[in-house]
Amino acid sequence: MTGNYRILEPADVPEYLRERGFWGAGEVDVHEVSDGNLNRVFIATRRDDGRSVAVKQALPWVRVAGPSWPMSPARADAEARAYQRVRAVAADTVPVLHDYDPANYALILEDLSDLRVLRGVLNDGGGYGGVSTAVGVFVARLSFATSDFGLSSAERKALIAESVNPDLCKITEDVVLAEPYIEHEHNHWHEGVADLAAAFRADASLRTEIADLRHTFMTGAQALLHGDLHTGSIMVGTRDGAEVVRIFDPEFSFVGPIGFDLGLYWGNTIAAEARARALGHVTAPGEQLALSWQAFTSEFRRLWPARIDDFFDDAYLERFLHRVWTDALGYAGAELVRRTIGFAHLTDLDTLPDPAPASRHALLVGRELILRRADLPDPEAVAELIEGTVLSSVLSESASAGA
């Protein structure tokens, strides 16, 4: 941290904005809307004309834990870089970054408070609209532009060097890709899945496959990732009668395997399907996975002729996309597992009247995706797996109840 770093409080924000060249004189109202685990976020609104911005600051610790869990605020650098990269190729999918203050690790961003977090919309029974298609296009454009297909070798090496994000990568390596499969103080679960949690920790085959996914995450520097792309990092709504989708919070951004971003999103959509089923709503298994994959592959193929190295031919493209597909399935499974028996759970499942049946379903689907990812050729096969696991989870629930 620099010697000029200061932690902002709501009363500091109006003067801070003036220092950064925003708005000048005038009364400004500020309220805190911090909701995530790591940072503080304020909304500042001018009283005279209603203009507003969001001010997001990275703290030198994890916000929800306080100073007992220190963490470098330099993660804000990664978020600012990610926004700048995305705006070059998919500007309409991320909030406007008005300003970045590296001395105070603070971003001044477009105010999205007129939109809603997608997870909340889904929990309330709403739909996706065009979100899954937008996610697929977003991942395709960002990954193509920052991969060896869109950058020279020298540019790629520079991107990898500037995008190193060790603190937040370590969180993912541990919380998503290790801790749920071992005894760890971070893990917790609903009592109705205690048997599955124990079985997963004792499952040698599952741990081997997670080790493979973890190593790919640590070494597979394919393209710049969002790094934390789930239904809680997407906001939706309408403006002037048109649908708006904004993908935000890319502070986990680094250069890694493309399938990771897709997989996190898919895992969250499968959990949302489990919630909908538990509440008696009809869902098409794997529908959002299929939509985002179709959008991703269509957009990536559209961009393919612009690749800068013709040594990568069309046959290689199909091999590459297959690798992304299998990686994404594995990470989708890992997301389902960690969101059920790991550190950070999903309100999709935890707020159900009885979380156990849907949670068991999520765990069983997650395990199958991890173990069988190489044997699932397309979204139709995944839909069949999800549908088949519904019966398995019911039988598993019955067995658990009778134990």
N, C-alpha and C positions, 0 to 999 in steps of 0.2 A: 504494500500500500504506500501511497505517496504521503508526504507530510501534510498535504492540504486536504486530505480526506476527512469528511465530516458526515456524521449520520444525520439525515434530515428528519425533522419532525414536522407535523402539519403546519405549525406556525412559521416554519422557515421557508415553506415552499413559495409563497408569493414573491419574497425578496430574491430567492434563488432564481426564479424564472426571469425576474428583471435583470439579474446579473448575467444570465445566459442570453439576454437580448430579446426576451419575449414580452411583448405587450406594453412595456413601459408603465406609466401611471394608470391607476384604476384599481378599484376594489376587487379582490379575488377571493372566492370561497374555496376551501380545500376540505376534502374528506378522504379518509383512508379506506381503501377497498382491498387490502391485502388478503389473499385467499389461498395462495400456494404455500408450499413448505419452506421456500428459501428466501424470498425477497419481500420488500415493502413496496406498495403501489398506492399512489395518491391521485385523485381526480381534482384538477384545479379548473374553476369556472369563473370567467369574468362576469360581474354583475351587470355591466352596462349592455353587453351585446350577446351574452350567453356562450361565447366561444370557450372551448375547453380543450385540455390536453391531459394525458396521463403522464405521471412522473414515476418511474420505476427505479429503485435503487437496490443494488446488491449489498447485503450486509456482510460483515466479516465473520459471520457464523450462519448456521441454518436457523431461519426465523422461528420455526415452531419449537426448536430445542433451546435456543439462546446461546450464550457464550460457552456452554458446556460442549457444544459441537462446533468448533471453529472451522471456517472454510474461507478460502481466499475470495474476495469480492471480484477478482479478475474474471470470473465467469461472465460478467457483464460485457467484457471485451468480445467473447465468443458470440454473445447474442447480437451485439451491434454488427459484427462482421457478417453474421448469417443474414440479418435483414438486408444489408447492403448487397450481398450476393444474390439473394432471392429477388430483390427489386429489379435487378438487371434482366431477369428472365421470366418472372411471374409476379409482377408488381401488384396485380389486383388480388393476390391471395394473402398478403400480409399487411399489417398496419403500417402507416407512414411513420418512418423514423425521422422526427423533426431535428433532433440534436442528440449527440452523445458526448457526455462529459467524462473522459477517462480518469480524471483526477479524483472524482467522487463516485465513479462507477454508476452513473445515473443516466438513464435514457429518458428522453422526452418524446412521447409517442402519441399517435392518433388516439383519441378517446373512443373506446369501443363500448361504452356503457349503455348505448342504445341497442346493443345486440345481446344475445344470450349464449351462455356456454352450451355447446351441443349436448353434453352429458345431462345437464338439467332439462333440456328440451325432451330428450329421449326418456328420462325418468318420469316426466310428466305425461308421457304417452304420445308425444309429438313424433314427427318423422324426420328423415334425413334431407329431404329435398334433393338437391344436386350435390350434396357434400362429398359423397364417396367418389363421384367423378372428378370433382375439384381436387380432392386429395391425390388421386392417381395422376392427374396432370401436373400438379405441384411437384410430386416426387420425381416424375419423369424429367421435367424441365430442369430442376435443380441438379439432379444426379447426372444428366447428360452434360450439362454445361460445366460441371466441375469434375468430370471424369477424364480418363485418357482419351475419350472420344471427342471431347470438347475443348481440351486444353493441351498445349504442347507439354512435352516431358518436363521442361524447366519450369513452366507455369504450375504444373501439378505438384512438383516438389516444393515450390514456394508456398502453395496453398496448404499442403500437409504441414509444413513447418509453422505457418502462422495460425493454424487451426488446432494446434495441440491444446487439449482441454483436460488435463490429468485428473483434477479433483472430481469433476462430474462424471468422467468416464469410469473412475474408480467406484463411484456410487452405483452406476449401472452394472459394472462387473460383479459387484458384491450383492446388491439388493435384488437385482433381476436374475442374474445368472450364476448365483452360488448359494446364497443364504437359505432359500426355501428348501434346499435339498440336504441341509445339515442342521444340526442343533444350533440355534442362534437366538440370542435375546431379542432380536428385532421381529422374529416370526410370531404370528398369532393367528387364530382361526376360530370360526364358529364351532362349537362343540360337536355339531352334527357332521363335521368332516375330519374329526380328530384321527379316525382310523386311516383315512386316505393320506393325511399329512404324514403319519408314521410310515405308511407303506411307501410313499414317495421317497422318504429319507433312506429307506432300506432297499430301494430299487437300483441295483448296480447298472442295469442297462440304461435307465433313465439318466443317471448321473453321468454316464459316459457320453451320451448324446448332448447333454447340457454342457459338458466340458468342451465338446466340439464346437457348439454354438458360441460359447464364451471365447474360445480361442479365435474363432473367425471374427467376432466382434473386436477383439484386441489387435488383430493383425490384418484384417481385410480392408485396406484403405482404398475403397473403390470410388467414393464420391463424398461430397459434403452432405451431411445429414442434418435434419432438424434435431434428432437425437431424443425427443420425448414426445412423439407425435401420437396423441391419443384423443379421445372425445372430450377431455378436459382442457385441451389446448387448441380448440377450434371454437370460434364464435360465429353465430348465424343470426340472420334476421332479414329485414327488408329496408331498403332506402329508396325513396321515390318509386315505390312499386316494384323494385327489382330485388331478387334474392342477393344477399351479401354473405360471403364466406370469408372469414379471416383466420389464418393460422398464426398463432402467436407463441411466445415463450420459447424461442429456440436456443436457450442458454446452454443446453446439453450438446450443442452443435460441435461436430468434429468430422474428420474424414474417416468414414467407416463403411461397412457393408450396406448396400442399398436396401437389401431386404429387411433390415432392422426397422426402418421407418414404416414400411408397409406392414410388417408384422405387428408392431405395437398397435397400429390402427385396427388391424383385423382382430386382434385379441379383444380389444374393447368393443368392437361391433358384435362379436360372438357373445360376450358377456351381456350386452344389451339385449340380444335375442333371448338369452336365458331368462332375463328379467321379464321380458314381454310374455314368454311362454308361462312363466310362473303366475302371472296376473291374468292368464286366460286369453291373451291376444294371439291372433294367428300371425305367424312370421314365416318367411321363406328362408330356410336355413342357408347361411352363407351368402345371402343376396348382396349385402354391401361389400363383402370380400370380392365377389365376382365383378361388381360394377367398378370398383377401384382398380382391380387388376386389368380389366379390359381397357380402362382409360389410360392406365400406366403404359401398357404395351402398345396401344395405338399411338400415343404421343411419342414414345421412345422410337417406334418405327418411323414415325413422320420425321423425326429429327435425324435419323440415322444417315441419310444421304449427305448431311453436313459434317460428318465426322472428318477430322483433320488427318487421319491416318488410314489410307485405303487398304493397308495390310489386314485390317479387321474386316473380313468380307461378310456377306449376308448369312452364310452358314454359321459363322461365329456368333452373329447376333442371336440366333436362336439358342445356341448353347449358353450364351451369357444370360439371356432372359430366363432360361430354365434354372440356372444357378440362383438367380435372384428369387425366383418362385420358391424353390425348396428352402432357401435361407429364410424367406419371409414366413413360411408355414411354421418353421421351427421357432422363430421369435414370437409368432402369434401364440404358440403353445406356452412358451416361457412367460409371456405376459399374463395369460390366464392363470397359470400356477401362482405366480408371485402376487397377483392381485387378490388371491383367495387365501393363501396360507403364508404369505410373506409380510413385508413391512407396511406397504401402503395399499390399502384395500379400495374397492370400488363401492360407491353409494348405490350403484345399480343393483348389487347383490345384498349389501349389508342393510339396506333400508326396506327389504321385503319383509312381510309379516313373519315368514319362516324362511330364512336365508339358506337353510340346509339343502333342499333339493336342487335349486339352481346352482348353488356353489359346488355341489357334487358333480353336476353336469359340466360345469366349467372346468373343473379339475380333470375329469375323465377325457373331455375333448382336448384339453391342453396336452395331456400325456400322449394321446394318440397322434396329435400333430407333431410333437417332438420326435416320437419314435418312428412314425410312418411317413415322414415328410418326403422321403425319396421315392415313395411308392404311390403318391397321390398326384396324378398327372395334370389335373385341371380343377377348376372350381366346382364342376359337377361332382367329382369324386369327393371333394371336401364337404359338399352339401350332403352327400350320402353318409359320410362319416358322422357329421353332426346329427343327422336324423337317426342313424343307428345308435348313436350314443345316448339318445333320449331314453331308449328302452334300457340300455345298460345302467344309466344313472338311476332309473326307477328301481331296477332290481337291486342295485347297490344300496340305495336308500332303505329298501325293505330289509335287506340283510343286516344293515347297520342297526335298524330299529329293533330287530329281533335278537341282536347279539347280547 
